């Protein structure tokens, strides 16, 4: 018997027949998410009013105080009426107004890190046009990691990492973070210290941890909040706090797979992290029955997470494969095979990812993805690409390096990676993968590594929120 499975592929789906022993990540595994909050607005207001480890906002600011509010960018978090950042921002503005803080003294900073800057209409779509209208338009900005007047260099962190941060963060009387505690292949969970360490710093700071020396350590995968990578985020965040008038006031929501709030906590970051991580784990952690799988199969659309073209841009599709391996390592045998359905047509979406093609070309000149470190300074400081990041909504020129390194995890962890359905197979080969015409062809070739009767673990839709997977008999 066979099991029909529908996999994302390009702009649609492809139907495949797999062995009936295949395990498909989804409802059939019986994972039950914690229930969403009945009233996320009331829960958020209550959390802000009774913060963990510090006074409420009214005790931290007053007339004449300056405040920076950092919010996540468009990449994740939802834009529905009760989305966390959309609900939280007006509550924080109400609290500041009640404390006597003038609107002119409040800045909202979109913590994009090295992502592309968000347009005003995008900010309004997920923060609310009426809410943003409460502030002067010039006070609602994107973090600019290349603004010579907007970045402050601090002493290195306790881990020896460069710390360069948005000037508003250290010069405001209070900085409020609105973020999400959600499963993430980099550093365990988003939110907490990950928010400022990656969203409000520079490429010179980010490359200290989004690098082979951190990402290829044994403790980087499986996903963990107790790793050198996480220690680096924490140390950078704490160094930033040491230069601030008072520590961050963070408001983190744990989100479900539909970006609904499961819980909200506010206050000092260490207390909020400890309050939110167990619930975030209950949403994210899934046990796969039986023994570890031999094959990880993933369905990859053209557009997800970082934006349109992620499933066709060869660097980003490799990143998605590496991240999928990181999330599933505890459910896989050592040296598994990966099969990804990807259109892989070489469309880089150069408007949003302007330097990716050039970085891909450089990748063809080295032996291993980790060797790309030699090109970081040259590419990341290129005036044209920096200009496109600052003024034309392009991703920063260091961003593809962090993606290359995550994609390189496949070389470190997998026996082979097959890309099924690539319409420009050379791009798959250029990322170290093996192009094949179909899933059936990939399974036939995989037999040389895993035999003729492999256990297949299937993640059919990478556009959906991911799980961290563990085999029951790992």
Secondary structure by P-SEA (a helix, b strand, c coil): cbbbbbbbcccbbbbbbccccccccccccccccccccccaaaaaaaaaacccccccccccccccbbbbbbbbccccccccccccccccaaaaaaaaaaaccccccbbbbccccccccccaaaaaaccccccccccccccccccccccccccccccccccbbbbbcccccccccbbbbbbbbccccccccccccccccccccccccccccccccccccccccccccccaaaaaaaaaaaaaaaacccccbbbbbbccccccccccccccaaaaaaacaaaaaaacccccccccccbbbbbbccccccccccccaaaaaaaaaaaaaaacccccccbbbbbbbcccccccccccccaaaaaaaaaaacccccccccaaaaaaacaaaaaaaacccccccaaaaaaaaaaaccccccccccccccccaaaaaaacccccccaaaaaaaaccccccccbbbbbccccccccbbbbccc
